[in-house]
Each structure stands twice: as C-alpha cells, then as structure tokens.
C-alpha cells in the first residue's frame, strides 16, 4: 500500500479506536451549512462526523475485524464515531436526517454487531444512558424499600399495641 493511503487508513483507525460504535452516513446532497449544523449537534453528545473515502474505510474496517459493510460503501460517505452514548448519537442522527432530508444513515456497527438503518432508528428510540440507570436504580431500590416497610411493621405494631394498652389502662 502506498504511504499516503496507509496514512489515511491509520487516520481512520485512530478515529475507530475512539468509539465502540460507528455509523455510516450518506451526505451526498448536503451542503457545508448542513454538515456544520450536524457536527454542532453531535458535539453535544461528544461524537464526531468525518468524511471518508470508501476504499480507505473498507480497508480500515477489515483491519479492525469489523463486520462487512461493503454494499453500503458507495457514493459520498461519512462516519460518525465517539461519545459514550450510542443511542443518544443515533437519536441526534435520526432527528437531524428526518428534518433535513438531504442525508441518511446507511448502516451502523455497535461493538461487533452490524445494525441496518431500521436498527439505528430503533436504537434512537431507546432511553438515554442516564435514564436507563435511573430506571435500574428504581427497580433495585423498590424491593429494598418494601423490605424496610415489612421490617418496620413489626416494631410499629408492637408500639401501637403498647400505646393502645397504656391508653386503655389510663382510662380505667
């Protein structure tokens, strides 16, 4: 491989190392303003939008052992990577592409799993990572809270019984 192509492959690999996921997007009909706006939205999720050459992405993905996405590598493509919340990034992409019909997500890779366009849309509908954590904490704390009520009920019953007995003796 020529040194300049190797440099590009290494650059793409450095981007892919930053993330556990990758989205391939078609930006053929987008203008500079659209892309700048998308980059701004993605920055809020700590994600990045990079224009790539299809052959270079193919070689880099193959070197990293990523699932094959060759049939989607036609036309002008960009990759979206980075950030800790793939569902949040998918949400940004889906919302932006619905509003701005000039671009589309072609395919995604989440970990070692390839997800098609419909999968990316489904991923975008998941709650955020913080919301999932809050739901999990709620589920975990609910049994503990019930246990506290049960354990507290026995002493509370004894206290109520003694209180009622003392009130009954005080009246007599």
matplotlib code that plots the C-alpha trace (Angstrom):
import matplotlib.pyplot as plt

x = [0.0, 1.3, 2.4, -0.3, -3.0, -1.5, -1.6, -5.3, -6.0, -4.1, -6.1, -9.4, -8.2, -7.3, -10.9, -12.4, -10.3, -12.2, -15.5, -17.4, -19.7, -19.7, -22.5, -22.0, -24.0, -24.6, -24.1, -24.2, -26.9, -25.8, -24.1, -21.5, -24.1, -26.0, -22.8, -21.7, -25.1, -24.9, -21.4, -22.6, -25.4, -23.1, -20.6, -23.2, -23.0, -19.2, -19.5, -17.6, -18.5, -15.7, -15.8, -14.0, -13.0, -15.0, -11.9, -10.0, -12.9, -13.2, -9.5, -9.6, -12.7, -11.3, -8.0, -10.1, -12.2, -15.4, -18.5, -18.6, -20.4, -19.1, -22.6, -23.1, -19.8, -21.0, -21.4, -20.2, -20.0, -19.0, -18.6, -20.0, -18.0, -17.2, -19.1, -20.3, -24.0, -24.6, -28.4, -28.1, -26.0, -28.4, -31.2, -29.3, -28.7, -32.3, -33.8, -31.4, -31.9, -35.7, -35.7, -33.0, -33.9, -30.6, -28.7, -29.3, -27.8, -26.9, -25.6, -24.2, -21.8, -22.3, -19.5, -19.1, -22.7, -23.8, -27.1, -29.1, -30.9, -34.0, -31.8, -30.3, -33.8, -34.8, -31.6, -32.5, -35.8, -34.1, -33.9, -30.6, -27.9, -28.8, -32.5, -31.7, -29.5, -32.3, -34.8, -32.4, -31.9, -35.6, -36.0, -33.3, -34.4, -38.1, -37.6, -35.3, -37.9, -40.6, -38.3, -37.8, -41.6, -42.0, -39.2, -40.6, -44.1, -43.4, -41.9, -44.5, -47.3, -45.7, -45.5, -49.1, -50.2, -48.4, -49.8, -53.3, -52.9, -51.5, -54.3, -56.9, -55.3, -55.1, -58.9, -59.7]
y = [0.0, 3.4, 5.6, 8.2, 5.6, 3.9, 7.3, 7.6, 4.1, 4.9, 8.1, 6.2, 3.5, 6.2, 7.5, 4.0, 3.4, 6.2, 4.5, 1.3, 2.2, 3.5, 4.9, 5.3, 8.2, 9.4, 13.1, 13.4, 16.2, 18.0, 21.4, 22.8, 24.5, 21.2, 19.4, 22.2, 22.1, 18.3, 18.5, 21.0, 18.7, 15.7, 17.7, 17.9, 14.1, 14.1, 12.5, 13.3, 13.4, 12.6, 12.4, 9.3, 7.6, 4.4, 2.2, 3.6, 2.9, -0.6, -1.4, 0.1, -1.8, -5.0, -4.5, -3.9, -7.0, -5.1, -6.6, -6.2, -3.1, -3.1, -2.9, 0.5, 2.0, 3.6, 7.4, 10.0, 8.7, 9.9, 8.1, 9.2, 8.0, 8.8, 9.7, 7.3, 7.1, 5.4, 5.7, 9.5, 9.8, 7.7, 10.0, 13.1, 11.5, 10.2, 13.5, 15.6, 13.3, 13.3, 17.1, 17.5, 15.0, 15.5, 12.9, 9.4, 6.8, 3.7, 1.3, 1.1, -1.1, -1.4, -3.3, -6.3, -6.2, -4.7, -2.9, -1.8, 1.5, 0.2, -0.9, 2.6, 4.1, 1.5, 2.4, 6.1, 5.3, 3.8, 6.0, 7.7, 6.0, 8.2, 7.4, 3.7, 4.0, 5.8, 3.1, 0.4, 2.2, 2.5, -1.3, -2.1, 0.2, -0.9, -4.3, -2.8, -0.2, -2.9, -4.9, -1.8, -1.3, -5.0, -4.9, -1.7, -3.0, -5.5, -2.9, -0.4, -2.9, -3.5, 0.2, 0.7, -2.2, -0.8, 2.7, 1.4, -0.7, 2.3, 4.5, 1.8, 1.5, 5.3, 5.5, 2.7]
z = [0.0, -0.9, 2.1, 1.6, 1.6, 4.6, 6.4, 5.6, 6.8, 10.1, 10.5, 10.1, 12.5, 15.1, 14.8, 15.1, 18.3, 20.0, 19.8, 20.4, 17.6, 14.0, 11.9, 8.1, 6.7, 3.1, 2.8, -1.0, -1.1, 2.0, 1.9, 4.2, 6.4, 6.9, 7.9, 10.2, 11.9, 12.3, 13.7, 16.2, 17.3, 17.5, 19.6, 22.4, 22.5, 22.2, 18.8, 15.6, 11.9, 9.5, 5.7, 4.5, 1.3, 0.8, 0.0, 2.9, 5.3, 3.8, 4.4, 8.0, 8.9, 7.6, 9.6, 12.8, 12.1, 11.9, 10.2, 6.4, 5.2, 1.6, -0.1, 1.8, 0.7, -2.5, -3.0, -0.6, 2.9, 6.3, 9.6, 13.0, 16.0, 19.6, 22.7, 25.3, 24.4, 21.0, 21.5, 22.0, 18.9, 16.9, 18.3, 17.0, 13.6, 13.2, 14.2, 12.1, 9.0, 9.3, 9.4, 6.8, 4.1, 2.3, 4.3, 5.7, 7.9, 5.8, 8.4, 11.9, 13.8, 17.6, 19.2, 16.8, 15.7, 12.4, 12.5, 9.5, 9.1, 10.9, 13.8, 14.1, 14.2, 16.9, 18.8, 18.7, 20.4, 23.5, 26.6, 27.3, 29.4, 32.4, 32.1, 31.9, 35.0, 36.8, 35.9, 37.1, 40.4, 40.8, 40.2, 42.6, 45.4, 45.2, 46.8, 49.5, 50.2, 50.6, 52.9, 55.1, 55.4, 56.3, 58.9, 60.3, 60.5, 63.4, 65.8, 64.7, 65.6, 69.0, 69.7, 68.6, 70.8, 73.8, 73.2, 72.9, 76.1, 78.1, 76.9, 77.9, 81.4, 81.7, 81.1, 83.6]

ax = plt.figure().add_subplot(projection="3d")
ax.plot(x, y, z, "-o")
ax.set_aspect("equal")
plt.show()
